[in-house]
Amino acid sequence: MTMKNRRSFVMTMLGGGLAGSSAAAFAQGTAAHVDEADDGAVALGYKHDTGKVDAKKYASHTAAQKCNNCSFWQAGAADAWGGCAMFGRKHVNAAGWCTAWAKKPG
């Protein structure tokens, strides 16, 4: 491989990597929302609205427990939807809840 071809190859790969990271950042901002019927959501008892959680089934749940005050919440306090470590790339509702809820430190 000549120096010119190697340089072209490296520049092409770098350009592709930057475009890929930009696409990932854009995709993160438009992530799909968790569906309450998804297997993972059902397994964790996820609800979009903490007020709709079955109190008999989840006796330790309180209305004050919401996704946006959970340690797994990955968005700003005022965001309506945000990432959650429990649901990968899908977003959960700030007013939601699941059995993985853990009080945010502080």
All heavy atoms as an XYZ file, in Angstrom:
767
protein
N       0.855     -1.174      0.000
C       0.000      0.000      0.000
C       0.897      1.231      0.000
O       1.799      1.349      0.807
C      -0.892     -0.042      1.254
C      -1.885      1.072      1.322
S      -2.922      0.998      2.810
C      -4.354      0.206      2.165
N       0.640      2.126     -0.887
C       1.455      3.328     -0.960
C       1.037      4.308      0.125
O      -0.030      4.187      0.722
C       1.304      4.009     -2.337
O      -0.017      4.494     -2.448
C       1.636      3.057     -3.469
N       1.899      5.275      0.375
C       1.632      6.274      1.412
C       0.347      7.036      1.115
O      -0.454      7.296      1.996
C       2.820      7.228      1.537
C       2.680      8.173      2.684
S       2.561      7.268      4.220
C       3.832      8.041      5.112
N       0.125      7.369     -0.179
C      -1.074      8.124     -0.553
C      -2.328      7.299     -0.276
O      -3.304      7.803      0.275
C      -1.000      8.520     -2.029
C      -2.180      9.349     -2.471
C      -2.058      9.781     -3.908
C      -3.278     10.585     -4.289
N      -3.302     10.911     -5.674
N      -2.320      6.027     -0.638
C      -3.486      5.169     -0.404
C      -3.742      4.968      1.088
O      -4.885      4.950      1.531
C      -3.301      3.813     -1.080
C      -3.424      3.922     -2.586
O      -3.990      4.886     -3.089
N      -2.880      2.953     -3.294
N      -2.680      4.797      1.842
C      -2.814      4.621      3.290
C      -3.423      5.874      3.917
O      -4.314      5.803      4.753
C      -1.454      4.314      3.915
C      -1.554      3.970      5.379
C      -0.222      3.575      5.964
N       0.343      2.458      5.227
C       1.627      2.231      5.055
N       2.522      3.068      5.566
N       2.075      1.203      4.390
N      -2.937      7.036      3.494
C      -3.451      8.304      4.022
C      -4.935      8.451      3.671
O      -5.750      8.827      4.506
C      -2.648      9.478      3.464
C      -3.061     10.800      4.085
C      -2.163     11.944      3.658
N      -0.815     11.739      4.157
C       0.288     11.892      3.446
N       0.218     12.262      2.195
N       1.472     11.678      3.974
N      -5.317      8.135      2.445
C      -6.726      8.209      2.027
C      -7.581      7.264      2.862
O      -8.680      7.610      3.293
C      -6.865      7.855      0.555
O      -6.194      8.802     -0.242
N      -7.061      6.070      3.076
C      -7.786      5.076      3.870
C      -8.014      5.579      5.298
O      -9.126      5.529      5.825
C      -7.002      3.752      3.883
C      -7.594      2.727      4.792
C      -8.718      2.010      4.414
C      -7.030      2.464      6.028
C      -9.271      1.062      5.249
C      -7.569      1.522      6.866
C      -8.689      0.817      6.482
N      -6.976      6.095      5.920
C      -7.080      6.592      7.298
C      -8.054      7.761      7.371
O      -8.899      7.819      8.266
C      -5.687      6.981      7.849
C      -5.812      7.721      9.164
C      -4.818      5.743      8.003
N      -7.967      8.683      6.435
C      -8.861      9.832      6.437
C     -10.319      9.399      6.241
O     -11.225      9.921      6.881
C      -8.456     10.847      5.356
C      -7.093     11.482      5.611
S      -6.964     12.275      7.221
C      -7.959     13.704      6.933
N     -10.529      8.418      5.373
C     -11.878      7.908      5.147
C     -12.429      7.261      6.417
O     -13.577      7.482      6.797
C     -11.878      6.884      3.994
O     -11.402      7.535      2.817
C     -13.266      6.332      3.749
N     -11.599      6.482      7.088
C     -12.032      5.807      8.311
C     -12.325      6.807      9.424
O     -13.300      6.675     10.149
C     -10.984      4.788      8.780
C     -10.773      3.643      7.810
S     -12.293      2.805      7.325
C     -12.746      2.035      8.851
N     -11.499      7.822      9.556
C     -11.737      8.853     10.567
C     -13.030      9.604     10.287
O     -13.808      9.876     11.188
C     -10.559      9.820     10.640
C      -9.301      9.293     11.305
C      -8.179     10.311     11.172
C      -9.560      8.974     12.757
N     -13.237      9.949      9.033
C     -14.471     10.646      8.649
C     -15.700      9.797      8.926
O     -16.707     10.277      9.430
N     -15.615      8.520      8.638
C     -16.727      7.609      8.905
C     -16.995      7.462     10.391
O     -18.129      7.398     10.826
N     -15.931      7.443     11.182
C     -16.090      7.338     12.631
C     -16.769      8.554     13.216
O     -17.632      8.450     14.089
N     -16.413      9.733     12.728
C     -17.048     10.961     13.211
C     -18.510     11.005     12.810
O     -19.361     11.402     13.599
C     -16.310     12.189     12.669
C     -14.899     12.398     13.206
C     -14.239     13.565     12.493
C     -14.922     12.625     14.703
N     -18.806     10.567     11.604
C     -20.199     10.544     11.156
C     -20.991      9.544     11.990
O     -22.127      9.794     12.359
C     -20.268     10.184      9.675
N     -20.378      8.427     12.313
C     -21.049      7.420     13.129
C     -21.341      7.926     14.524
O     -22.415      7.683     15.079
N     -20.397      8.644     15.121
C     -20.629      9.158     16.470
C     -21.688     10.248     16.459
O     -22.476     10.367     17.388
C     -19.335      9.669     17.091
O     -18.830     10.757     16.364
N     -21.758     11.040     15.386
C     -22.806     12.051     15.271
C     -24.165     11.389     15.127
O     -25.144     11.829     15.711
C     -22.556     12.951     14.062
O     -21.368     13.668     14.239
N     -24.225     10.318     14.349
C     -25.479      9.588     14.179
C     -25.924      8.977     15.500
O     -27.100      8.987     15.838
C     -25.313      8.502     13.114
N     -24.978      8.473     16.289
C     -25.320      7.887     17.589
C     -25.842      8.952     18.533
O     -26.805      8.729     19.265
C     -24.091      7.213     18.187
N     -25.245     10.130     18.508
C     -25.716     11.217     19.364
C     -27.117     11.644     18.958
O     -27.968     11.894     19.801
C     -24.760     12.399     19.279
N     -27.375     11.713     17.660
C     -28.708     12.069     17.185
C     -29.713     11.006     17.588
O     -30.800     11.304     18.068
C     -28.712     12.231     15.658
C     -30.077     12.492     15.105
C     -30.657     13.747     15.209
C     -30.789     11.479     14.494
C     -31.923     13.991     14.706
C     -32.060     11.713     13.997
C     -32.628     12.967     14.093
N     -29.359      9.737     17.419
C     -30.263      8.642     17.760
C     -30.582      8.644     19.245
O     -31.691      8.346     19.651
C     -29.652      7.306     17.345
N     -29.626      9.005     20.087
C     -29.854      9.033     21.519
C     -30.914     10.082     21.859
O     -31.741      9.867     22.723
C     -28.553      9.343     22.250
C     -28.678      9.267     23.753
C     -27.353      9.546     24.426
O     -26.458     10.154     23.846
N     -27.220      9.107     25.648
N     -30.908     11.190     21.158
C     -31.881     12.241     21.401
C     -33.276     11.873     20.936
O     -34.248     12.471     21.355
N     -33.399     10.907     20.056
C     -34.691     10.492     19.537
C     -34.946      9.025     19.844
O     -35.539      8.323     19.055
C     -34.757     10.739     18.022
O     -33.702      9.990     17.393
C     -34.637     12.193     17.679
N     -34.501      8.574     20.975
C     -34.631      7.165     21.341
C     -36.088      6.766     21.491
O     -36.939      7.568     21.874
C     -33.878      6.883     22.639
N     -36.350      5.507     21.212
C     -37.694      4.957     21.373
C     -38.047      4.877     22.858
O     -37.173      4.747     23.707
C     -37.747      3.568     20.756
N     -39.317      4.966     23.132
C     -39.788      4.841     24.503
C     -40.012      3.372     24.848
O     -40.372      2.579     23.983
C     -41.096      5.600     24.685
C     -40.953      7.074     24.506
N     -42.025      7.913     24.386
C     -39.862      7.866     24.416
C     -41.611      9.159     24.249
N     -40.294      9.147     24.245
N     -39.814      3.029     26.090
C     -40.077      1.671     26.560
C     -41.576      1.408     26.436
O     -42.396      2.245     26.810
C     -39.632      1.502     28.031
C     -40.098      0.179     28.593
C     -38.130      1.623     28.150
N     -41.928      0.257     25.914
C     -43.322     -0.168     25.843
C     -43.611     -0.977     27.103
O     -42.867     -1.899     27.438
C     -43.517     -1.026     24.592
C     -44.952     -1.457     24.368
O     -45.770     -1.426     25.326
O     -45.269     -1.843     23.239
N     -44.673     -0.643     27.817
C     -45.013     -1.357     29.051
C     -45.222     -2.846     28.813
O     -45.098     -3.646     29.732
C     -46.267     -0.754     29.693
C     -46.044      0.608     30.293
C     -47.299      1.172     30.943
O     -48.383      0.559     30.852
O     -47.194      2.251     31.562
N     -45.531     -3.237     27.567
C     -45.777     -4.642     27.243
C     -44.504     -5.405     26.872
O     -44.543     -6.627     26.723
C     -46.789     -4.740     26.104
N     -43.360     -4.708     26.715
C     -42.087     -5.385     26.417
C     -41.761     -6.366     27.541
O     -42.056     -6.101     28.708
C     -40.940     -4.373     26.302
C     -40.963     -3.583     25.002
O     -41.722     -3.942     24.092
O     -40.213     -2.588     24.919
N     -41.104     -7.459     27.186
C     -40.750     -8.476     28.183
C     -39.950     -7.900     29.343
O     -40.217     -8.205     30.499
C     -39.961     -9.627     27.529
C     -40.819    -10.465     26.593
O     -42.060    -10.438     26.729
O     -40.244    -11.146     25.725
N     -38.965     -7.070     29.040
C     -38.142     -6.465     30.091
C     -38.947     -5.558     30.997
O     -38.763     -5.550     32.215
N     -39.848     -4.783     30.409
C     -40.687     -3.879     31.188
C     -41.636     -4.666     32.090
O     -41.823     -4.324     33.261
C     -41.475     -2.958     30.261
N     -42.213     -5.729     31.563
C     -43.113     -6.572     32.358
C     -42.349     -7.227     33.508
O     -42.818     -7.245     34.646
C     -43.796     -7.642     31.470
C     -44.561     -8.644     32.314
C     -44.723     -6.972     30.455
N     -41.157     -7.718     33.221
C     -40.350     -8.370     34.259
C     -40.001     -7.414     35.396
O     -39.912     -7.838     36.553
C     -39.066     -8.934     33.646
N     -39.831     -6.129     35.071
C     -39.490     -5.138     36.095
C     -40.716     -4.375     36.615
O     -40.584     -3.472     37.426
C     -38.472     -4.135     35.535
C     -37.072     -4.689     35.319
C     -36.200     -3.676     34.593
C     -36.437     -5.078     36.640
N     -41.903     -4.747     36.147
C     -43.124     -4.091     36.595
C     -43.196     -2.626     36.190
O     -43.862     -1.837     36.854
N     -42.540     -2.255     35.081
C     -42.487     -0.852     34.656
C     -43.857     -0.318     34.262
O     -44.619     -0.959     33.537
C     -41.532     -0.674     33.473
C     -41.570      0.723     32.898
C     -40.935      1.772     33.547
C     -42.279      0.999     31.732
C     -40.992      3.073     33.041
C     -42.338      2.288     31.217
C     -41.697      3.319     31.885
O     -41.765      4.593     31.385
N     -44.160      0.877     34.732
C     -45.352      1.631     34.341
C     -44.910      3.046     33.998
O     -44.047      3.612     34.661
C     -46.388      1.685     35.469
C     -46.980      0.342     35.832
C     -47.862     -0.159     34.714
C     -48.489     -1.488     35.068
N     -49.131     -2.117     33.931
N     -45.529      3.631     32.972
C     -45.219      5.016     32.584
C     -45.637      6.004     33.665
O     -45.105      7.096     33.741
C     -45.926      5.398     31.281
C     -45.431      4.671     30.071
N     -44.103      4.609     29.705
C     -46.100      3.968     29.120
C     -43.988      3.918     28.583
N     -45.172      3.515     28.218
N     -46.616      5.632     34.479
C     -47.156      6.508     35.520
C     -47.073      5.789     36.855
O     -47.707      4.757     37.049
C     -48.606      6.860     35.185
C     -49.264      7.793     36.190
O     -48.655      8.114     37.233
O     -50.415      8.200     35.921
N     -46.281      6.322     37.783
C     -46.105      5.687     39.087
C     -47.432      5.514     39.831
O     -47.580      4.616     40.642
C     -45.084      6.469     39.949
O     -44.698      5.666     41.056
C     -45.638      7.798     40.432
N     -48.416      6.346     39.508
C     -49.732      6.255     40.138
C     -50.534      5.047     39.693
O     -51.537      4.707     40.323
N     -50.098      4.375     38.623
C     -50.819      3.211     38.100
C     -50.159      1.885     38.481
O     -50.524      0.835     37.967
C     -50.956      3.321     36.590
C     -51.830      4.504     36.194
C     -52.029      4.583     34.718
C     -52.932      5.781     34.410
N     -53.155      5.947     32.987
N     -49.205      1.929     39.395
C     -48.525      0.712     39.842
C     -49.457     -0.059     40.770
O     -50.118      0.528     41.631
C     -47.194      1.065     40.560
C     -46.566     -0.161     41.189
C     -46.236      1.718     39.580
N     -49.511     -1.367     40.592
C     -50.359     -2.236     41.416
C     -49.804     -2.288     42.848
O     -48.786     -2.922     43.114
C     -50.394     -3.633     40.804
C     -51.303     -4.603     41.524
O     -51.746     -4.310     42.656
O     -51.580     -5.682     40.947
N     -50.494     -1.624     43.777
C     -50.034     -1.521     45.166
C     -50.014     -2.878     45.868
O     -49.176     -3.104     46.745
C     -50.913     -0.545     45.934
N     -50.911     -3.771     45.502
C     -50.932     -5.106     46.128
C     -49.740     -5.940     45.669
O     -49.130     -6.645     46.462
C     -52.238     -5.818     45.806
C     -53.432     -5.212     46.501
C     -54.695     -5.965     46.183
C     -55.882     -5.283     46.870
N     -57.135     -5.949     46.567
N     -49.433     -5.856     44.396
C     -48.320     -6.636     43.840
C     -46.966     -6.074     44.257
O     -46.010     -6.817     44.480
C     -48.437     -6.662     42.313
C     -47.462     -7.583     41.635
C     -47.776     -7.694     40.146
C     -46.842     -8.668     39.463
N     -47.139     -8.795     38.037
N     -46.865     -4.745     44.366
C     -45.604     -4.082     44.704
C     -45.795     -3.264     45.981
O     -45.871     -2.037     45.955
C     -45.130     -3.193     43.549
C     -44.986     -3.961     42.248
C     -45.903     -3.808     41.212
C     -43.936     -4.858     42.073
C     -45.768     -4.520     40.030
C     -43.804     -5.579     40.896
C     -44.724     -5.406     39.881
O     -44.589     -6.112     38.716
N     -45.870     -3.954     47.099
C     -46.177     -3.327     48.390
C     -45.139     -2.299     48.829
O     -45.467     -1.356     49.547
C     -46.327     -4.407     49.457
N     -43.894     -2.428     48.390
C     -42.853     -1.481     48.803
C     -42.881     -0.180     47.993
O     -42.202      0.778     48.339
C     -41.474     -2.121     48.699
O     -41.180     -2.413     47.348
N     -43.673     -0.127     46.937
C     -43.772      1.057     46.089
C     -44.483      2.197     46.819
O     -45.432      1.974     47.558
C     -44.542      0.719     44.812
C     -44.940      1.929     44.017
N     -46.180      2.515     44.124
C     -44.244      2.671     43.127
C     -46.240      3.560     43.325
N     -45.077      3.671     42.705
N     -43.990      3.424     46.602
C     -44.686      4.620     47.084
C     -44.853      5.577     45.911
O     -44.080      5.534     44.950
C     -43.912      5.347     48.211
O     -42.712      5.899     47.662
C     -43.577      4.405     49.353
N     -45.840      6.450     45.998
C     -46.113      7.402     44.920
C     -44.960      8.377     44.703
O     -44.814      8.932     43.626
C     -47.399      8.160     45.215
N     -44.131      8.572     45.709
C     -42.991      9.489     45.586
C     -41.855      8.895     44.753
O     -40.974      9.626     44.297
C     -42.464      9.863     46.966
N     -41.861      7.603     44.541
C     -40.817      6.939     43.754
C     -41.135      7.103     42.272
O     -42.144      6.597     41.792
C     -40.733      5.453     44.116
C     -40.341      5.198     45.534
C     -40.442      3.721     45.911
O     -41.092      2.924     45.237
N     -39.800      3.370     47.006
N     -40.288      7.818     41.572
C     -40.461      8.063     40.135
C     -39.121      7.866     39.441
O     -38.062      7.998     40.062
C     -40.960      9.486     39.889
C     -42.317      9.757     40.486
C     -42.748     11.174     40.217
C     -44.106     11.418     40.859
N     -44.573     12.771     40.645
N     -39.180      7.593     38.166
C     -37.944      7.386     37.399
C     -36.984      8.561     37.524
O     -35.780      8.361     37.644
C     -38.266      7.124     35.934
S     -39.075      5.529     35.655
N     -37.499      9.794     37.535
C     -36.601     10.946     37.556
C     -35.943     11.190     38.911
O     -35.081     12.042     39.024
C     -37.287     12.211     37.040
C     -38.379     12.719     37.956
O     -38.729     12.095     38.951
N     -38.943     13.850     37.598
N     -36.308     10.436     39.946
C     -35.577     10.540     41.219
C     -34.916      9.206     41.575
O     -34.596      8.947     42.729
C     -36.454     11.088     42.358
C     -37.620     10.193     42.727
O     -37.658      9.012     42.416
N     -38.594     10.773     43.401
N     -34.701      8.392     40.554
C     -34.042      7.088     40.701
C     -32.563      7.226     40.313
O     -32.199      8.034     39.450
C     -34.724      6.071     39.788
S     -33.930      4.450     39.745
N     -31.730      6.430     40.931
C     -30.293      6.501     40.627
C     -29.962      6.017     39.219
O     -28.887      6.303     38.706
C     -29.499      5.709     41.657
O     -29.844      4.346     41.599
N     -30.874      5.319     38.556
C     -30.632      4.831     37.195
C     -31.065      5.828     36.124
O     -30.841      5.605     34.941
C     -31.340      3.490     36.968
C     -30.833      2.400     37.873
C     -31.668      1.826     38.821
C     -29.530      1.960     37.800
C     -31.205      0.833     39.658
C     -29.051      0.966     38.635
C     -29.891      0.394     39.572
N     -31.707      6.930     36.505
C     -32.186      7.967     35.578
C     -31.001      8.636     34.898
O     -30.062      9.063     35.558
C     -33.016      8.987     36.349
C     -33.561     10.134     35.557
C     -33.145     11.427     35.641
C     -34.625     10.122     34.612
N     -33.888     12.223     34.797
C     -34.809     11.439     34.144
C     -35.435      9.118     34.093
C     -35.765     11.785     33.205
C     -36.396      9.463     33.150
C     -36.558     10.771     32.718
N     -31.043      8.754     33.575
C     -29.933      9.309     32.797
C     -30.367     10.515     31.980
O     -30.111     10.597     30.783
C     -29.360      8.227     31.879
C     -28.813      7.044     32.637
C     -28.395      5.917     31.720
O     -28.813      5.822     30.575
N     -27.566      5.027     32.233
N     -31.042     11.454     32.629
C     -31.482     12.678     31.954
C     -31.582     13.782     32.993
O     -31.348     13.549     34.182
C     -32.829     12.442     31.271
N     -31.950     14.954     32.545
C     -32.100     16.079     33.447
C     -33.359     15.956     34.296
O     -34.303     15.245     33.932
N     -33.392     16.655     35.409
C     -34.524     16.589     36.326
C     -35.822     17.069     35.683
O     -36.899     16.602     36.035
C     -34.230     17.411     37.575
N     -35.743     17.989     34.729
C     -36.940     18.540     34.094
C     -37.350     17.798     32.817
O     -38.388     18.100     32.238
C     -36.721     20.019     33.777
N     -36.560     16.826     32.369
C     -36.877     16.093     31.141
C     -38.071     15.168     31.357
O     -38.167     14.491     32.383
C     -35.679     15.269     30.674
C     -34.519     16.131     30.214
O     -34.758     17.297     29.839
O     -33.375     15.643     30.238
N     -38.974     15.119     30.372
C     -40.166     14.267     30.462
C     -39.823     12.797     30.222
O     -40.451     11.907     30.789
C     -41.220     14.729     29.459
N     -38.851     12.526     29.377
C     -38.393     11.170     29.066
C     -36.873     11.161     29.147
O     -36.233     12.150     28.831
C     -38.833     10.747     27.664
C     -40.319     10.560     27.545
C     -41.243     11.539     27.304
C     -41.039      9.339     27.690
N     -42.493     10.984     27.280
C     -42.407      9.643     27.508
C     -40.655      8.021     27.951
C     -43.397      8.666     27.581
C     -41.648      7.050     28.012
C     -43.002      7.372     27.838
N     -36.319     10.033     29.549
C     -34.871      9.940     29.627
C     -34.394      8.506     29.648
O     -35.186      7.576     29.811
N     -33.097      8.357     29.499
C     -32.494      7.042     29.506
C     -32.521      6.418     30.896
O     -32.625      7.107     31.907
N     -32.449      5.106     30.903
C     -32.418      4.349     32.152
C     -31.457      3.183     31.961
O     -31.527      2.487     30.946
C     -33.804      3.817     32.501
S     -33.797      2.693     33.923
N     -30.603      2.973     32.926
C     -29.625      1.885     32.846
C     -30.295      0.519     32.729
O     -29.708     -0.417     32.203
C     -28.709      1.923     34.061
N     -31.520      0.386     33.184
C     -32.225     -0.894     33.144
C     -32.799     -1.218     31.764
O     -33.088     -2.367     31.478
C     -33.392     -0.915     34.151
C     -32.977     -0.789     35.587
S     -31.983     -2.193     36.137
C     -30.386     -1.442     36.326
N     -32.966     -0.203     30.917
C     -33.652     -0.405     29.644
C     -32.799     -0.106     28.424
O     -33.331      0.131     27.332
C     -34.945      0.420     29.615
C     -35.967     -0.079     30.591
C     -36.152      0.560     31.811
C     -36.725     -1.203     30.319
C     -37.079      0.094     32.726
C     -37.661     -1.671     31.218
C     -37.839     -1.030     32.428
N     -31.508     -0.106     28.579
C     -30.621      0.077     27.434
C     -30.829      1.399     26.739
O     -30.767      2.449     27.357
N     -31.095      1.369     25.456
C     -31.213      2.589     24.660
C     -32.619      3.176     24.640
O     -32.845      4.211     24.049
C     -30.754      2.324     23.234
C     -29.286      2.003     23.183
C     -28.851      1.757     21.766
N     -27.433      1.426     21.776
C     -26.566      1.922     20.933
N     -26.954      2.747     19.996
N     -25.310      1.579     21.015
N     -33.572      2.520     25.244
C     -34.939      3.031     25.255
C     -35.125      3.992     26.424
O     -34.483      3.867     27.456
C     -35.939      1.889     25.342
C     -35.942      1.041     24.084
C     -37.035      0.027     24.113
C     -37.049     -0.766     22.812
N     -38.125     -1.743     22.818
N     -36.028      4.941     26.241
C     -36.282      5.946     27.261
C     -37.515      5.598     28.082
O     -38.461      4.991     27.591
C     -36.478      7.310     26.615
C     -35.190      7.933     26.185
N     -35.116      9.199     25.678
C     -33.910      7.473     26.198
C     -33.856      9.501     25.397
N     -33.116      8.461     25.696
N     -37.471      6.002     29.344
C     -38.590      5.801     30.260
C     -39.199      7.155     30.607
O     -38.558      8.194     30.462
C     -38.138      5.078     31.552
C     -37.680      3.661     31.254
C     -37.044      5.847     32.271
N     -40.431      7.133     31.078
C     -41.126      8.355     31.454
C     -40.610      8.828     32.808
O     -40.416      8.023     33.718
C     -42.628      8.083     31.529
C     -43.446      9.340     31.624
O     -43.169     10.217     32.429
N     -44.463      9.426     30.800
N     -40.411     10.126     32.943
C     -39.929     10.694     34.205
C     -40.859     10.358     35.358
O     -40.427     10.178     36.494
C     -39.788     12.208     34.078
N     -42.156     10.248     35.080
C     -43.153      9.938     36.113
C     -43.369      8.438     36.272
O     -44.244      8.004     37.009
C     -44.478     10.616     35.770
N     -42.561      7.628     35.594
C     -42.710      6.180     35.633
C     -42.081      5.537     36.859
O     -41.548      6.227     37.740
N     -42.143      4.203     36.891
C     -41.582      3.444     38.009
C     -41.368      1.997     37.586
O     -42.097      1.467     36.747
C     -42.534      3.466     39.206
C     -42.027      2.708     40.391
C     -41.215      3.180     41.373
C     -42.280      1.339     40.735
N     -40.951      2.200     42.295
C     -41.598      1.054     41.927
C     -43.021      0.319     40.136
C     -41.630     -0.203     42.533
C     -43.051     -0.932     40.744
C     -42.351     -1.174     41.935
N     -40.361      1.341     38.194
C     -40.174     -0.105     38.048
C     -39.545     -0.645     39.327
O     -39.129      0.129     40.197
C     -39.346     -0.460     36.813
S     -37.556     -0.288     37.015
N     -39.477     -1.941     39.454
C     -38.963     -2.572     40.678
C     -37.483     -2.322     40.900
O     -36.986     -2.518     42.013
C     -39.206     -4.091     40.659
O     -38.567     -4.655     39.510
C     -40.678     -4.415     40.660
N     -36.761     -1.853     39.890
C     -35.331     -1.561     40.053
C     -35.106     -0.191     40.684
O     -33.971      0.184     40.929
C     -34.623     -1.643     38.700
N     -36.195      0.554     40.963
C     -36.065      1.903     41.498
C     -35.153      1.909     42.720
O     -35.294      1.085     43.623
C     -37.417      2.484     41.878
C     -37.341      3.910     42.331
C     -37.407      5.021     41.559
C     -37.116      4.390     43.670
N     -37.248      6.157     42.310
C     -37.066      5.788     43.618
C     -36.946      3.765     44.892
C     -36.871      6.583     44.745
C     -36.745      4.546     46.021
C     -36.715      5.947     45.937
N     -34.196      2.814     42.721
C     -33.262      3.003     43.845
C     -33.087      4.488     44.052
O     -32.839      5.233     43.105
C     -31.921      2.344     43.540
N     -33.206      4.925     45.282
C     -33.120      6.351     45.598
C     -31.816      6.934     45.080
O     -30.745      6.387     45.298
C     -33.243      6.569     47.093
C     -33.268      8.037     47.468
C     -33.451      8.229     48.952
C     -33.475      9.714     49.274
N     -33.666      9.964     50.688
N     -31.938      8.080     44.419
C     -30.779      8.807     43.920
C     -29.976      9.317     45.122
O     -30.555      9.855     46.054
C     -31.242      9.977     43.058
C     -30.168     10.606     42.220
C     -30.730     11.723     41.367
C     -31.326     11.124     40.117
N     -31.714     12.138     39.121
N     -28.674      9.115     45.118
C     -27.870      9.589     46.250
C     -27.957     11.102     46.401
O     -28.064     11.835     45.440
C     -26.445      9.185     45.882
C     -26.524      8.303     44.696
C     -27.868      8.488     44.076
N     -27.904     11.526     47.647
C     -27.861     12.962     47.886
C     -28.996     13.534     48.600
O     -29.957     13.373     49.011
